[in-house]
Amino acid sequence: MNSKKTRGWNSYLDWAALRAGAYGATPPELWEPVFVRSKDAQISTADFFATVDTEADYSYDPFEQTYNDEYRVAGTPIEAFLLRRHKKTRSNNAFEASMTVLHVGALSPRSDIVRPAINPPTQSIPAATAIGIIDDGIAYLHPRFQNGLGQTRFAAAMLQTLPALTNGGLELNEADINADLAQLNNASEEEIYNARCTDLYDPLTRHSMRQSATHGTFMLDLAAGADPLASDDAAMRAVPLLMVQLPPEAFDDTSGVRMQTHILQGLRWMIHRTFATNLSDELVLNISLGITAGAKNGKSFLSQLIKREIERVAQHYGGRKTLEIVFAYGNAYDEGLIARAPLAPAATRSVSLALQPDDHTASFVELRLTDQSAETKPKRIEVTLTSPDGTSKTRTLRKGRHATFFGTKENPVARLYHTPACEILNGEKDPAFLTLAFAPTTSEKPDETLAQSGLWTISIRNTSSTAMDLSMQVQRDDSPFGRNTGARQAYFDDADARAWNENLRDYSGIAPTSALTNEGSNSAFSTVSHDNVHTVGAAIVRHHEVAPANYTAQGANWSGGAPDASAIAETGRTTAGVLAAGTFANGTARLSGTSAAAATYTRHLVQPVDTTQISENFDRLGTICVLENPSIKDQRRGSPPLTV
């Protein structure tokens, strides 16, 4: 079982490229977004992008040049998202050598869509605050987002698509959305959304705007919804809105890899659209999205870039403009997705991974040395993987390589990857880690290689002479909200994972002797190290008594610590969730989760409401809890909600 050099940027992208046929003899033409930094800090912005124009294997969204024109500091390198043709091997020509690649996104087909340029007017008097959202399925025609019937509150909306050869997606300004609102005299909301989606997406793309409940609509109602006519809501109606609707494929990709690039591109667009036009002095942005596995120490590419953009706003405008971002803390408590193994030299620890039958998607487990670990090199981790039929394979790996445990190199069933560390900003490195990747357990393709469902045993041995503190994290791979991707969540199991749970009165607890833990179950998106980033857990609030919602994650000393705060997401244990806007004007939806709590906290930052100090469960609820939200409708009987 020899190891091979990994072609892809990381384990997730290499596995996806392999399954997409990108390494075959006649690969399809695929493109990938890359975030690059110029090595020449003195090159002019115009000259850099003029050079990109001459490269057949590269392209870019013209917005990237606009963003650098506005925010690049003289004498510093250019940083930009480019589009690059995927190749099995890259030539080291002068252009490639002139820049450092800091991140690579997911593959997508080439497209010739060109987004019409919009030059929004500059406001002479800014609003105090604008509220933004980056999410999926945002019903921008909903009355809750109007200031008087027929007049939108949206200053701008970006409907993203997959990366295109030039620039994809669709930007709508206030006049465009008002024109769509005027069409409601002759067409339904669904018909207008479908017309927009038909222009944007391939015919077989699953988009959410046909559904009665959409994640983004619900979140934005909690964060900023208002009656279009009621005098009590006049102050909220005066708050301008901005939205970035992620591509449907970003939600269909259950590993979360595709989502991260689009979040950052959407963030940069929203910063420019808010502050370069003087729309408002403050932007409060809700990102109620997340994934389970990751570095969770503030050093991931996503975390570092978000911190950079917050600081960029403050520095560029001399403190006159402010960006605040609210993240959901995560819903993975008690789901068996986290294990932790402190290992002395030569010590071994095992845990079982349950791959479920009828799972159409790949499963991934990240093995990371935490910041508490004396040993810092993943190559010192020896991994033994035992399949459900009892066959075992053992391996250590050098950085940047992979080994196929089961299956063949062309059709792997299970692989171990070593993704090396990557320096992002100011010497901070996105840490190195190992990943176990597993094929789906079922497929509609008759020739697809499948993994056995059942218990796979992962045994870890410390081959170094110093102590290790190791986390094992199952990457979230179940179906996201409103999706039917055919995914079923893999999870950890072991003999001690079935202890008595006093709260739920069942055997869903974890014994102290188990490798499984609920600590560190927070989202990997929730660990940006900046005072302007707020992470929010979900609370059950009954008569101003506060308790953690059963699903709200628990922090740990290696996973970024506790949430900053919590907010109401449940009002009882019999009927779960809260009621807010559905996709269409007359509809409602009942949802629960830390996403809903984060949206309520977003609103609280703009229009403060009653809070209470938290006296216990700080690692799940933070230090304060928001107790109410005027957008939550009266509780009524209904079916159990989706946790979001």
C-alpha positions, -999 to +999 in steps of 0.1 A: +000+000+000+022+028-013+014+064-008+009+089-037+013+126-039-021+143-037-030+164-067-059+182-052-056+211-029-069+191+001-086+158+007-121+169-001-112+185-034-090+156-045-117+131-037-143+152-056-120+156-086-114+119-087-152+112-086-158+138-113-133+122-137-109+151-136-079+127-134-090+104-162-075+101-197-101+124-212-112+147-183-141+171-187-132+208-188-136+220-153-127+253-136-119+261-100-119+293-080-084+301-065-076+328-040-042+343-048-017+369-035+007+386-058+043+383-049+050+418-062+036+442-037+043+471-061+024+459-092-005+481-101-040+466-098-046+474-135-014+457-146-021+426-126-056+420-140-044+429-175-019+401-172-047+377-161-066+387-193-037+373-214-037+339-196-059+313-214-062+292-183-073+320-160-102+344-158-118+366-131-150+384-121-143+421-128-156+428-093-123+415-080-105+444-097-131+468-084-127+455-049-089+459-050-092+494-065-113+504-035-096+486-006-061+476-015-035+495+006-006+510-014+025+489-012+007+457-003+001+426-025-031+421-045-054+395-031-082+382-053-103+353-063-094+341-098-109+313-119-085+287-131-088+258-156-083+225-137-053+205-149-038+173-136-004+190-136+003+227-137+032+243-156+054+267-136+053+296-160+061+332-152+025+340-144+020+310-121+053+319-104+042+356-098+016+347-072+009+325-042-022+303-041-037+305-006-069+285-013-087+265-039-124+260-042-146+232-057-147+223-094-175+234-117-181+234-155-172+264-176-199+289-183-200+320-205-226+338-185-217+375-180-233+394-151-244+429-162-224+455-144-243+477-119-230+511-107-251+519-076-254+555-066-235+568-036-257+579-007-252+614+006-266+605+041-259+569+052-284+549+073-271+541+108-273+503+101-280+479+074-288+442+079-273+416+055-277+379+051-257+352+033-279+321+029-299+299+006-335+305-006-342+341+002-377+353-008-369+389-017-405+396-027-419+388+007-440+416+023-419+413+055-391+428+035-410+458+020-414+494+032-450+499+022-465+475-003-446+474-035-415+491-022-386+469-014-362+474+016-334+457-003-306+480-015-291+451-034-293+414-039-267+390-053-280+356-066-248+336-070-242+308-094-213+285-098-180+302-108-182+311-145-155+319-171-161+357-168-186+365-140-216+345-130-247+352-109-271+381-110-270+413-091-303+431-085-306+467-074-336+483-057-353+492-090-349+456-103-366+442-072-394+468-073-400+458-109-404+422-098-428+434-071-448+452-098-452+419-117-472+405-088-502+421-103-501+395-131-479+367-118-474+347-086-443+349-064-434+313-074-436+322-111-413+352-107-388+332-087-389+304-112-383+328-141-352+341-123-339+307-115-345+294-151-322+322-163-295+314-137-294+277-133-291+246-155-325+229-161-320+200-136-307+222-108-326+218-075-333+252-062-353+259-031-376+288-043-404+263-051-406+252-014-431+265+011-403+270+037-368+283+028-339+287+052-328+322+041-364+336+042-370+323+077-336+336+089-341+371+074-376+374+089-362+367+123-332+390+117-350+419+100-386+412+091-413+439+096-449+444+088-449+466+057-475+490+070-477+488+108-465+519+127-449+497+154-424+483+128-415+517+112-380+517+127-371+483+114-386+491+080-362+520+078-332+495+080-319+487+045-313+451+036-287+433+015-286+396+006-264+370-010-282+339-021-257+310-024-258+287-054-280+257-049-249+235-055-232+250-024-259+235-003-260+202-022-223+198-015-227+182+019-190+185+029-193+223+030-162+228+009-180+247-020-199+269+005-168+286+019-156+302-013-191+316-020-194+329+015-162+349+012-170+362-023-204+372-010-189+389+020-166+410-001-194+420-025-216+430+005-188+450+021-183+470-012-220+474-018-226+487+017-197+509+024-183+520-009-217+534-017-222+549+018-254+530+023-248+527+060-223+533+088-227+497+101-234+464+085-247+436+107-244+404+087-261+371+096-245+338+084-266+310+099-245+283+082-218+259+094-200+226+091-189+203+119-152+195+112-124+219+110-094+235+127-116+254+152-087+276+164-093+307+143-066+298+118-086+282+090-087+300+056-123+311+062-116+324+097-085+343+088-101+359+057-133+370+076-111+386+103-091+403+076-122+418+060-135+431+093-102+448+100-100+461+064-133+479+068-122+495+101-089+506+087-101+518+054-127+541+069-108+552+099-133+535+123-163+554+108-177+521+093-182+489+112-188+453+101-205+429+127-210+392+118-232+367+136-227+330+133-248+300+144-228+280+170-239+246+157-265+219+163-242+188+166-245+182+204-252+145+212-249+135+175-218+114+179-197+135+155-168+143+179-142+120+196-111+130+215-080+110+222-052+122+245-024+098+237+009+092+255+038+080+234+031+046+219-005+047+232-035+036+211-072+045+210-100+032+189-134+044+179-160+030+155-175+049+126-210+039+115-215+043+077-252+041+071-268+021+044-284+040+015-260+069+018-255+084-017-227+108-006-191+104+005-183+105+042-152+122+058-135+121+092-109+147+101-081+138+125-065+169+140-039+176+166-054+202+188-036+233+202-033+214+235-011+188+218+027+187+225+032+168+193+023+190+163+030+168+133+002+146+119+028+124+102+034+109+137-002+096+138-005+059+128-039+050+115-053+015+113-086+012+095-107-020+099-136-026+076-169-043+088-157-076+074-126-075+097-099-066+071-074-041+085-048-017+069-023+004+088-005+036+076+014+068+085+016+095+059+040+123+050+025+157+042+008+162+009+003+125+003-025+099+004-029+062+007-058+040-006-068+017+023-095-002+004-104-003-033-080+008-061-063+041-067-087+047-096-118+036-076-110+040-039-134+028-012-115+044+017-085+067+016-062+084+041-050+119+032-024+142+048-032+179+040-002+201+048-004+234+067-008+265+046+003+300+056-026+324+050-020+358+066+008+373+088+025+340+094-007+323+106-011+288+092-042+268+084-031+237+103-021+204+088-045+175+093-054+139+083-087+129+066-103+096+061-126+096+030-152+069+023-171+062-008-210+062-007-227+031+005-252+031-024-256+046-058-279+048-088-248+043-110-243+006-116-205+009-119-198+031-089-174+018-062-192+016-029-182+013+008-196-013+031-222+000+054-217-009+091-190-002+117-155+007+105-130+008+133-105+036+134-075+029+156-049+057+163-014+052+177+010+078+188+044+070+171+061+100+185+081+105+218+058+133+230+021+134+241-006+139+215-040+155+220-061+144+190-096+153+179-116+132+155-145+149+138-171+135+113-177+161+087-213+170+084-226+150+054-263+147+060-289+165+039-289+203+045-321+221+051-347+218+023-325+194+003-329+158-009-293+149-016-296+113-006-272+118+023-273+100+056-251+111+085-222+089+095-214+089+132-190+076+158-199+047+181-182+026+207-190+003+236-192+032+261-213+055+240-247+045+255-248+059+290-279+071+308-290+106+299-308+121+329-321+151+309-338+130+282-344+099+303-328+076+278-295+059+269-283+087+246-256+099+271-218+093+268-199+075+295-167+091+309-146+062+295-158+067+260-137+085+233-169+102+222-175+137+235-200+165+230-172+190+238-160+207+206-193+200+187-195+236+177-194+247+140-160+252+124-174+285+111-179+298+146-142+303+156-133+336+140-111+354+165-125+389+165-147+410+189-170+419+160-179+382+154-207+369+176-214+332+180-248+322+192-263+291+208-299+281+210-320+283+242-353+270+254-370+301+270-401+294+291-414+321+315-379+337+313-363+305+325-334+296+302-319+262+293-298+249+264-318+235+235-310+197+233-291+201+201-271+233+208-234+226+206-209+226+234-175+244+232-141+231+244-107+245+251-095+232+217-125+244+197-126+281+201-142+282+235-178+290+244-204+308+224-207+346+230-244+345+236-276+326+231-311+334+219-346+320+220-351+292+195-376+270+215-405+279+238-412+244+251-403+207+249-436+195+234-438+217+203-403+225+190-391+256+172-405+290+165-428+304+139-418+329+113-421+337+076-425+309+049-413+315+014-445+330+001-465+359+014-493+340+032-471+311+045-454+305+078-428+279+089-418+264+122-380+259+125-355+254+153-318+255+157-288+277+164-294+293+130-327+307+142-310+318+174-283+336+155-309+354+134-327+366+165-294+378+180-287+397+147-319+416+152-310+423+188-278+440+178-299+465+157-329+467+180-321+455+215-347+436+234-348+419+269-319+397+278-309+377+309-275+368+323-266+332+321-255+315+354-246+280+341-240+261+309-217+289+296-201+265+272-234+261+254-253+294+261-226+320+265-230+348+290-263+364+280-295+351+264-319+371+242-354+363+254-377+376+227-380+385+190-410+405+176-408+385+144-416+352+161-453+346+156-476+333+182-470+296+190-494+273+174-497+236+169-478+222+139-456+194+127-421+190+142-397+216+127-365+211+108-334+220+128-314+246+110 
